[in-house]
Amino acid sequence: MNIFEFPKKEQYAEILKRPTMSFDEIEQKVRPIILEVKEKGDEALVKFALEFDNILLDNFKVDLSEIQNAKQLLDFELVKAIDQAFDNIYTFHKAQLISENVVETMPGVKCWRKSVGIEKVGIYIPGGSAPLFSTVLMLGIPALIAGCKQVVLCSPSNHPAIYYAAHKCGITNVFRIGGSQAIAAMAFGTVSVPKVYKIFGPGNQYVTSAKQLVNQFGTAIDMPAGPSEVAVLADYRANPAFVASDLLSQAEHGPDSQVILVSDDLKIIQATITELEKQLENLPRKDIAKLALHNSKAILVENMAVAVEILNDYAAEHLILSVENPQDIADKIINAGSIFLGDYTPESCGDYASGTNHTLPTNGYARAYSGVSLDSFVKKITLQQISKEGIMNLGPIVEKMAEAEQLFAHKNAVTVRLKS
């Protein structure tokens, strides 16, 4: 991990650069896969499963009995952990249900909204190097609460924890398909895989590119969620062992992950790097974490005001505030996917079981995107009702505006009512 001391503002962009390939470079590899699945459907899925995963599949759909019996294959303590995580995530997302009020904008004119679950949604669960069954909960639970009628889950992994989590969320359409081809299958539909209206889920740069490409064909996506990242802000009293463990928890995701440490204390940075090296040797995925650490930076700043400026510029997916007054700093953060306050709030808890969603914007998209929530799985439909009194009050206003825009049929739709 390289240390950058007191960088100037014009240096931020270069220092905070993500370790991603260019979009054009990735798209050149992904687009042919997308188009072949669109054209050939299941035939292309069989071809790519053999080519990329060395698996010969003649039936992509996971048998319902395998989903229902997955619990029997899991350790009892893991089942208890998944059950508690389900309850916490369900509680947090259920609280996001709101009742919309009817607003009378002027006498006789009433407007309101209603939330309707997106009818068909797709969930992608990565499984290349780790079976992310926690993501099934993060996406399946809000889909369940929203009342989505059909949920399609694709994952290259056959881990029973993924199937048990799917069962908990009421998901029965599960397909053993991964990568860009899975995204294409859900976007366009095949004989085996139902077409969906919106696709959710994290993935590597190729999956992210696939989501962005099918979005061009009319399928909605949650966000451009690519390789994972974390930024940690640590002050003089932060615990280097805690900070190092947080950095490594993201570094082990993949070689294209990135971790950033920002501090106004050089001793904390140095102590954290020492701890990183010590803890790294005990990790089963240390080779992956080492590659990610090559993309990672430690930044020494003059004060907390500069630190906040840098962190808002970076717009981290996860931001951990290991500082004396974390709430004061959090109030000044405007760009972040999710914020973790204090020494005893590791990002891992948000990843698994505290209740918040771990599907978050990466690669700087936190400047404009929110993480997944219940709102991600619903549409907001506006309604309005105008009485006779209302059309008398509002009608002349609309007539005047429509006439000024030269849209006389618009004006007449009001005029005929006023004359009646």
N, C-alpha and C positions, 0 to 999 in steps of 0.2 A: 504494500500500500504506500503510494507516494504521498509526501507531505508538501502542501503548497502554503507558504506563509504570506499572509497579508496581501492576497491578490487584489489587483485593481478591478474596477467594474468592467472595463473592456476585456478583461481576461476571463470573466465568468463563463461565457459561452463555450470557450475551448476547454476549460477545466471541467465543466459539468456535462460535457458531451457524452451521450449514451453510446455503448458499444454495439450499435446495431448496423446491420448491412443496409445499403441504400434500398429504398422501396422498389425502384426500378429493377434492381438486381434480383430481389426476391420474387417480384411479380413475374419476371420472365420464366421462372421455374414453376410457379404456382398456376398461372393462367392456363397452360395446356392441360393440367390435371382437372381444373374446374370445367373447362370446355368439354373434355372427354367424358366426364361423369354426366354432364348435361345432355350429351348426345347419346351415350351408350348405356347409361344407368348402371344396373347391377353388373353387367359385363365388365365395365371399367373398374368397379369396386373390387371384383375378384382379381383382376389384373394387378391393381395397385397393392392389395393385401399381400399378394405373392411377391411383388417387386420390392416393396418397402419394409414389410414385416416378416417376410419369409413364411407366410401362413396361407395354406390353401383352404379357402372358405367356400362352402356350398350353401350355407344358411347363415345369414348375418344376424338374425334375430335371436336373442337370448330367450331360452324357454322359460315360461312363467314359473314353472316349478323350481328352476334354478334360482330365480329371484326370491321366491317365497321361502326356500330352504336354506338360503345363504347364512342366516343367523346361526344355524347349527355348526357351521364351519369356523365360527369366530370364537376367540377367547372370551370368556364370560365378562371379564373386566373391560374389554374393548367394547362389548355390546353395551354395558352400563355407561361407558364414556360417550358413545354415540347417542344413546338415549338422552343423556343429560344435555349434550350439545344441541340435539334436536329441540329440546324444551326451551333452552335459552334463546336460540335463534328464532324459534317460533314466537316466543313472547315479545322479543324486540320488534319483529316485523309485523306481528298482529297489531301492535300499538300504532303502526303507521296508517291503519285504516281510519279515514276521517269521514265525517258526515258533512256534505256540502250544504251550505245555507242558500235559500232562495233570496235573491237580492232584487228589490224593487228599485230600478234605476230612476224611474219617474212614475207618477201615478198611472197605474194601469199597465205598466211594462215590467214584467218579471223575467229574470234571467237566473239560470243555475247550471251546475255541472253534475254529471254522474260518472262514476268509475266503472268500467267494464273490463273484465279480464281478457287479455289477448287470447283468441280462440285456440291457436295452434303455436306452440313454442318449441324450440329445439335447445337442448343443453349439450354442450361439448365438455367432456371430462378428460383432461390429459392423462396419459398413463405410460408414457415412454420410459421414464426413469423412476417414477414414484406414482403409486395408485392414489390419486387425489380424491378419496371418497368424501373428504370434508366439503369439496366443491359441490357434490351432489346435494348436500344439505343446504348450502348457501344459495343454490339456484332452485332446487326443488321445493323448498319451504315457501318462499314468496310466490311461486307459481301455484302452489296448493292453496294458499290464503287468497290469492287473487281470483281463483276459480277458473284458471285456464282449462279448457275442456280436453285438450290433447297435449301431452308432453312427450317429446321424443328425446331419448338420451343416447348419445353415441360416445363410445370410449373404446380404445384399443385394448384396455385392460379387462381381464376377467376376474379381478380380485373380489372375493365374496363380500368385503366391506362396502364396495361400490354398489353391489346388488342389494345388500341389506339397507343401505341408506336410501336407495331408490324405492325399496319396498316401504320404508317409513314415510316417504313422501308421496306414496300412491302412484308411482311411475311403473307402468307395465310395458311400455314400448321401449325396449332397450336393445341396442344394436352394437355388435362388436366391430366397430369401424373407427379408424383413427385418422389423424392428419387432415390435410386439405381436402381429401376426398370425402371425409365425413361431413365437412361443412357444405360441400357441394351437394351431397346426397340430401341433406336436410333442406337446402335452399331450393333445389329443383324437383325433388321427389324422384323415387325410382319405383320399380315394381315392389320392392321390399320395404323401402324406407318412405314414410309419409312426408309430404311437403309441409313445411312450417312457414309461419309469417314473420317470426323473429328468432334470431339465434343468439344464445348466451354462452359465455364460458371463456376462460383464459386459455392460453396456449403459447407455443413458441412463435417466432417471427413468421413462419410459414402459415400457421393457423390464422394469425392476425391478418396477414395479407389475403388469405382466402376469404375471411369475413368481410374485409373491405371490398374485395372484388365482387362477391355475391350481392353486396349492398348496391352495387352499380346495376345489378339485374333486378332490383326491386325488393330484395329480402332485407328487412330491418335487422340491425345488430345492436347489442348492448353498448359497446364502445370498442375502440381499438386497444384491447388489453394484451400487451406483449410480455416480454421477459420481466420478471419480478425485480423490485428495487426497494431499498430502504435508505432513509437519511436519519442520522442520529445527531441530535444537538446535546452536547455534554459540557457542563460547567466544571469548576474547580473541585466540587465535592461529589461528582459522579463516581460511580463504582466501575473501574475499568473492566472487571470481570463481567459485569452485567452488560456493559456496552459492547464488549467483544462478542459475547454470546448472541446479542441481537444482530450484529453485523454478519456473523457466520450463519445465523438462521435463514438469512436471505441468500447468502453466497452459495449455500448448498443446493439451491433450487436448480441452477444450471450455469454453464460457463458463460452465458450471455447476460446473467444477472449483474446488477451493480449495487454496491453499497458505498455510502458517503458518510464520513464523520466530519462534523463541524464543531469547533471548540474555540474558546478564547483562552485556553490554558494548554501550553505546549506539553507540560508534564502529563496531563491526562491523555493527550494524543499518544505520547511515547509509551505510557503505561498500557494503553489499550492495544497498541501494536504488539507489545510483548505478550499480552494475554491472548491476542489473536493467534500468534505462533504456537503458544502453549496448547490452547484448546483445539486448534486445527488438527494436531497430531492424533487426537482421540476420536476424530469423526470418521465414520465408515465412508462418507462421501467427500473425503478431504481432497481428492484429486479434482473433483468438480469445483469445490469451494476455492481451491488455489487458482484455478483458471478465472473464476469470477473476481477474485481479489486483484488480479492484474488490471481489471477495468475500474478499480476502486480508488478513491481519493480520501485523504485527510486534509482538511482545510483549517488553518489557524487564522482567526480573525481578531481584529482589534477589540471588539466589544459585541454585546448581544444585538445591538441595532443592526450591525453589519451582518451578523449571522442570520437574522430574520430576512434581510434583503436577499441574501444568497439563497436561502431556503425557499422563499417565494419565487425566486427566479427559476430554481430547479423544479419545483412542483412535484414533489416526491409522491409515489404511490403510497408508501407508508412513511410516517414521520414520527420518530420517538423523541420526546422531550425529557431528557435526563438532566433536569435543571432544578434549581431551588424553588422557583415559583412557576411551575409549568403552565398554569392557567393564564398567567399574565402574558406569556409568550404565545400560547395558543390563540389568544384574542387577536394577535397581530398577524397570524398566519391566514392568508387568503387563498393559497394554492397548495392543496394536498388532497390525496385520496382519503386517508384516514389518519387521525392523530392519536398518539398514545402518550398519556400524561404521567410523568413521574417515574421513579426508579423501579416500581413494582408492577409496571404495566408493559410486559414484553409484547412485541408484535405477534408472537406465537399464539397468544390468547385470542386475539382478534382473528387469526387464521383459522382457529378451530372452534372455540366454544363460548366466548364471552357473550355473543349475541349479534354483534355487528357483522356486516357482510364483508367477505374478503375478496370479492370480485371488484377490482378497483382500476381506475385509469392509470396507465403507465406512460413512459416515454414523453412526459411533459403534458399529457392530455388532461391532467388534473387542473390545468388553467381554465378549462372550459367544460369538462365532464364531471359528473358525480359518479360515485360507486353505485353498484346495483342495489336497489331497494324494492319495496313493494310497488312503488310507482313505475318501475321498469317493466312490470308485467301487466300493467293496465293501460287502457286508453281513457282519456278524459273527453267525454262528449258533452258539448254545451247544449242547453235547452233554453227556449224562451217562449213565453205566452203573453199575448197582447190582447187586452180587452177593448171594448168599444171606446171606453174613456181613454185607454192607452193610445189607440190609433189616432184619435182626435188630437192628443197632445204631441205624439211623435211624428205623425204623418206629414205635417207641413215642413218639418225639419228635413225629412228624407226627400220630399219633393224638391226642395230648394237645392239640396246637394246633388241629387240625381240630374237635375236640369243643368247644373253647372258643369257636370262631367259629360253632358250630351248623351246620357243614357235614358232616353225618354220612356222605354218600356219599363225600366225600374220605377220611374216616376208614376207611370200609369197604374202600376200594381197597387200603389197607395191611393191614387186619385179615385179609382173606381170604388174603393172602400169608403173613402170620405164622402163621396156623392150618395152612397147608399144609406 
